[in-house]
Amino acid sequence: MTTNHAQHQHGVDNKPSQDYTNWSPDDMIKRITELEKMLREKNMTYTSQTKGTPPKPQKSFNPTKHSTRHIALKFAYLGADYNGFEHHVGNKTPLPTIEEEIWRALVKCRLIFPPSLDGVDVRQLENLEGESVPVDWEGCEYSKCGRTDKGVSAFGQVIGIRVRSNRKAKVKLVEEQHIGNGIYAAPPKEAGAEDLGAHVNDLDAQSRVEAEVQSGSAAAPTSLNDDQSDELSVDNFDDIKDELQYIPMLNKVLPPTIRILAWCPSVPSNFDARFSCKERQYKYFFTNPAFLPIPNAGKEGYMNIEATQEAATNLLGSHDFRNFCKVDASKQLTAFTRRITKASVERVSRSEHRAAASDGEWEHGFDGKGPMELYTFTVQGSAFLWHQVRCMVGMLFLVGQGLEPPSIITELLDVENNPRKPIYEMASDKPLVLWDCMYSTSIDKGKFGRDEKPTGYVDRGSGADELTWIYADKEAKWGRSGLMENLWQGWRKAKIDEALAGGLMDLVAGQSNSTSLSVNGIDESEKKLKKGARARHGGGSTRVFEGDDYAKSRGNYISVMKKERMGTVEQINARYVARKPAKFAPKDDSGDEQ
C-alpha cells in the first residue's frame, strides 16, 4: 500500500488535495469505491431545506390498548394485473398477488399486528415487492375462501381475519350480559391492569372467552371505548355505528383494482372462510360470435347456445370430476366428488357492430345472424377442484362449436369406464370471475378440530348466504373518492376503449373498393377467402375457441375421447411419492382448490 493511501486510512482525508501520481491502479480503485460509498451515505442522510420538511417520524402505536374482533371481509378485484390470489413466501412472481396487497393494507391501517413487524415502520412496506413482502398472518386467525389463479377476477371473495376494534382495551366486567358472535377480546375476571397487554395478545384465550359467552356459560367480559366514557357499558357501544370504518379505511390504501365491498361483524366462533362456505358461484364471460367469423365460412365463429346449454345441464348433481380438473399430486387427493347446483348459459347483453351484422358486404358471410351478444356460463356448487371451472368451460366451448356432442360431458363423468383424463385444453383465465360465496352460520359446519372432523367429504349445505354483511354507507359509496367514484373511472375508461375499438372495427368492416379487382367477373381475394374456408371445413387446420381474444389453429381436430390420456389418479399420486418421498405427507382428502 502506498504512503498516501495509508495516510488516508488513518483519517488524514481533510487535506485540500491528494497526490495520486504514485498510487497503484488497485489503490486507485479502492479509493474510488470508498468515495462512492461515502457519497451514497451522505445522499441518504441529506435533506434539502428548499424541498420541504423531512417526513415525520412514525407515531408510536400500542396494540395492547385496543381490543380485537374476528370478522369477515368481502371484496372484489380485477385479476389481470395480479399473479393470482395466494402469496407463497419466498416465491418470486412477475406480478404482485392479491393476498400480499390485502396484507399490506391491513398492516398499514394498523388493523393487524404481525409479530415479525414489531418495531418496523409500516411505511417501509410501500417499497417492498414480490418475495420481499414479509406476509405474516400469525395471530390473525386468517382464512381465505377461493385461491383464484393468475388473471382470474373475483367480485365476492371472502377472508376471515381478527382485526383491531374501535373499542379500547380498558376493561369493565358486566355481569349477566351477553354479546353476539365474534365480538370483543378481553382478559378474564381475575386479570389485573398490569396483565392487560398479555391477555389481549393471547388470541387463544380470547377465543375461549368468546365461546363461553356464545354458549351462555359465562358473563361477557367487555372493553370500553375511552372516546366516550370510562363508565360506558356494553349496551352503549354499537357494534356497527361505533366501530372502525373498515371499508373506506382499507379502500383508501388498496390499489384501485382491489375494493373492499362489505364486512360481517358477527361470524360463528369456528368460522373459516374456506370451510364454512356452503357454495361458490363462478361466471365465465364469452361473446357470440366467439371469434371473428369469415365471410362464406358457414357457422365458423358462432356458438350453438342451445347445444352448450344442453351440455351444461349434464353437469348438475353430484359427480366425480377427476376428468374436469388438474390433479395436484402434492395434495395426494383421492376424493373428487363435488355437487353442482346450477349450470346455465345466460345472455348478458347485445351490441350492434358491422363486423357481426347482416349488412353490406358482410351479409352473406354472416348468414344474417344479427348482432354480437355477450353471454356467461354460470356455475354454482359446493366446492371446486383445481382448474375445474376452466376445464368445464373448455369442454362446453367444444360443444358450442360443434366439435363435440353434448354427451361428451356424461362420458367424462363416467369415471368407471373413463378413469384416465384425456389431455385437452382448458379455457383461458381472464374471463373467469369468482362471483359470490354463500356461508353457513352453523357451528357444526365450520372448521373442525383435528379430532372432530367426520370421515369423508363434509356437505355444508346449500342455498342463500346466511352471514349478515355490512356494506358501504352512502358517503363511503357515493362521496368524493368513494367506492363508486373509483369504479366509475375504471368503467368509463373501459367503455371508451370499447367504443374506439368498436368504431374502428365498424369503419373497416364497411369499407370497400370503388374499383372492382375482379378478373372475368370473379373477385380474386374473395376466391382465396372461400378456398381457405373450404379447406377448414374439408379437414384442414381447425380454429378452436378457448376463451381468448382469438381462435387458435389446432390442426386436424381429434375428438376428445380419442386423445392421448393421462395416468389414473392413483398412478399420478404414486409417481409423486416415489419422486419426492421426503416431501410427502398425508393430506386431508376433502380439501378443495379453486
BELJOJO-V171521 format. One record per pair of residues at least 4 apart in sequence whose C-alpha atoms are under 7 Angstrom apart, sorted by the first residue. I is the first residue (numbers start at 0). GAP is how many residues later the second one is. If there is no record, write none. Layout:
i=(I:I)
gap=(GAP:GAP)
//
This chain:
i=(0:0:1:1:2:3:4:5:6:6:7:7:22:22:23:24:25:26:27:28:29:30:31:32:33:34:35:36:37:38:39:40:41:46:48:57:63:63:63:64:64:65:65:65:65:65:66:66:66:66:66:66:66:66:66:67:67:67:67:67:67:68:68:68:68:68:68:68:68:69:69:69:69:69:70:70:70:70:70:70:70:70:70:71:71:71:71:71:71:72:72:72:72:72:72:73:73:73:73:73:73:73:73:74:74:74:74:74:74:74:74:75:75:75:75:75:75:75:75:76:76:76:76:76:76:77:77:77:77:78:78:78:78:78:79:79:79:80:80:81:81:81:81:81:81:82:82:82:82:82:82:83:83:83:83:83:83:83:84:84:84:84:84:84:85:85:85:85:86:86:86:88:89:90:91:91:92:95:96:97:98:99:99:100:100:101:102:102:103:104:104:104:104:105:105:105:105:106:106:106:106:107:108:108:110:110:111:111:111:113:113:113:113:127:127:128:136:138:139:139:140:140:141:141:142:142:142:142:142:142:143:143:143:143:143:144:144:144:144:144:145:145:146:146:147:147:150:150:151:151:151:151:152:152:152:153:153:153:154:154:154:154:155:155:155:155:156:156:156:157:158:159:159:164:164:165:165:166:166:166:167:167:167:167:168:168:169:169:170:170:170:171:171:171:172:172:173:173:174:174:175:176:176:177:177:177:178:178:178:179:179:180:180:180:180:180:181:181:181:181:181:182:183:184:184:185:185:185:185:185:185:186:186:186:186:187:190:190:191:194:195:196:197:201:202:203:204:205:206:207:208:209:210:210:211:211:211:212:212:212:212:221:223:223:224:225:231:236:237:238:244:245:246:246:246:246:246:247:247:249:249:250:250:253:255:260:260:261:261:261:261:262:262:262:263:263:263:263:266:267:267:269:269:269:270:270:270:271:271:271:272:274:274:275:275:275:275:275:276:276:276:276:277:277:277:277:277:277:277:278:278:278:278:278:278:278:279:279:279:279:279:279:279:280:280:280:280:280:280:280:281:281:281:281:281:281:282:282:282:282:282:282:282:282:283:283:283:283:283:283:284:284:284:284:284:285:285:285:285:285:286:286:286:287:287:287:287:287:288:288:288:288:289:289:289:289:290:290:290:291:292:292:292:293:294:294:294:294:295:295:295:296:296:301:302:302:303:303:303:304:304:305:306:306:306:306:307:307:307:307:308:308:308:309:309:310:310:310:310:311:311:311:312:313:313:314:314:315:315:315:315:316:316:316:317:317:317:317:318:318:318:318:319:319:319:319:320:320:320:320:320:321:322:322:322:323:323:323:324:324:324:324:324:325:325:328:328:328:329:330:331:331:332:333:334:334:337:337:337:338:338:339:339:339:340:340:341:341:341:342:342:342:343:343:343:344:344:344:344:345:345:345:346:346:346:347:347:347:348:348:349:349:349:349:350:350:350:351:351:351:352:352:352:352:352:353:353:353:354:354:354:355:355:355:355:356:356:356:356:356:357:357:357:357:357:357:358:359:361:362:362:363:382:383:383:383:383:384:384:384:385:385:386:386:387:388:389:389:389:390:390:390:391:392:392:393:393:393:393:393:394:395:396:396:396:397:397:397:398:398:398:398:403:403:406:407:408:409:411:413:414:418:419:419:419:419:420:420:421:421:421:421:421:421:422:422:422:422:423:426:426:427:427:427:437:437:438:438:438:439:439:439:440:440:441:444:447:447:448:455:456:471:471:472:473:474:475:475:476:476:476:477:477:477:477:479:480:480:481:482:483:484:485:486:487:488:489:490:491:492:493:494:495:496:497:498:499:500:501:502:503:504:505:506:516:517:517:517:518:518:522:523:524:525:526:527:528:529:530:531:532:533:534:534:535:535:535:538:539:539:540:540:540:540:541:541:541:541:541:542:542:542:542:543:543:543:543:544:544:544:545:557:557:558:566:566:567:568:569:570:571:572:573:574:575:576:576:579)
gap=(4:5:4:21:4:4:4:4:4:5:4:5:4:5:4:4:4:4:4:4:4:4:4:4:4:4:4:4:4:4:4:4:4:7:4:63:133:136:137:103:104:98:99:101:102:103:97:98:100:101:102:117:118:119:133:94:95:96:97:116:117:93:94:95:96:113:114:115:116:91:92:93:112:113:89:90:91:111:192:193:194:195:196:86:87:88:89:191:192:85:86:87:189:190:191:82:83:84:85:186:187:188:189:80:81:82:83:184:185:186:187:78:79:80:81:182:183:184:185:76:77:78:180:181:182:75:76:179:180:5:71:72:73:74:71:72:350:14:70:13:14:15:16:68:69:10:12:13:14:67:68:13:14:64:65:66:67:68:12:13:14:62:63:64:11:12:13:61:10:12:13:42:41:40:38:39:37:34:4:4:4:4:35:4:153:4:4:32:4:4:145:148:149:4:5:6:144:4:5:6:15:14:140:141:52:53:28:51:52:22:23:24:25:4:5:4:5:64:21:22:20:21:18:19:16:17:18:129:130:131:14:15:16:129:130:12:13:14:128:129:11:448:446:447:4:446:278:279:277:278:280:281:279:280:281:279:280:281:278:279:280:281:278:279:280:281:277:279:280:115:114:112:113:78:79:77:78:56:57:58:55:56:57:58:54:55:53:54:51:52:53:50:51:52:48:49:46:47:44:45:43:42:43:35:41:42:4:34:41:34:86:33:85:86:87:88:28:84:85:86:87:83:38:15:21:13:14:20:35:36:37:4:9:12:13:33:4:5:4:4:4:4:4:4:4:4:4:4:4:4:4:4:4:58:4:5:6:4:5:6:7:12:6:8:4:4:4:5:4:4:4:4:4:13:14:15:225:4:228:4:10:8:9:4:230:210:211:207:208:209:210:206:207:208:203:204:205:206:4:173:175:173:176:177:5:175:176:4:174:175:4:171:172:163:164:169:170:171:160:161:162:163:104:160:161:162:182:183:184:101:102:103:104:158:159:183:100:101:102:103:156:157:158:98:99:100:153:154:155:156:96:97:98:151:152:153:93:94:95:96:149:150:151:152:92:93:94:147:148:149:90:91:92:146:147:4:88:89:90:261:86:87:88:14:15:84:85:86:12:13:14:83:11:12:13:255:10:259:260:9:7:8:73:71:67:69:70:71:68:69:234:68:236:99:97:98:4:96:97:4:95:4:4:92:93:99:4:88:91:92:4:35:36:4:96:85:95:96:98:31:32:84:30:95:96:25:28:24:25:26:27:22:23:24:19:20:21:22:18:19:20:94:16:17:18:93:4:15:16:17:92:14:89:90:98:64:67:68:60:61:62:63:66:60:61:243:244:247:246:256:241:255:256:255:254:255:44:45:46:42:43:40:41:42:39:40:37:38:39:35:36:37:33:34:35:30:31:32:33:29:30:31:27:28:29:26:27:28:24:25:21:22:23:24:20:21:22:5:19:20:4:18:19:149:153:152:155:156:150:151:154:10:14:15:16:6:11:12:13:14:4:5:8:10:11:12:4:150:4:4:5:4:209:4:208:209:210:207:208:209:207:208:4:207:4:4:4:36:37:4:35:36:4:4:34:4:31:32:33:152:4:4:4:148:149:4:5:6:4:5:6:7:4:155:4:4:4:4:6:4:4:149:145:146:147:148:144:145:138:139:141:142:143:144:140:141:142:143:136:119:120:118:119:120:26:27:26:27:28:5:25:26:25:26:4:15:4:5:4:134:133:4:5:4:4:4:6:7:5:6:7:4:5:6:7:5:4:5:4:4:4:4:4:4:4:4:4:4:4:4:4:4:4:4:4:4:4:4:4:4:4:4:4:4:6:4:5:6:4:5:4:4:4:4:4:4:4:4:4:4:4:4:4:5:4:5:6:17:15:16:12:13:14:15:11:12:13:14:15:8:9:10:11:7:8:9:10:5:6:7:5:4:5:4:4:5:4:4:4:4:4:4:4:4:4:4:7:4)
//
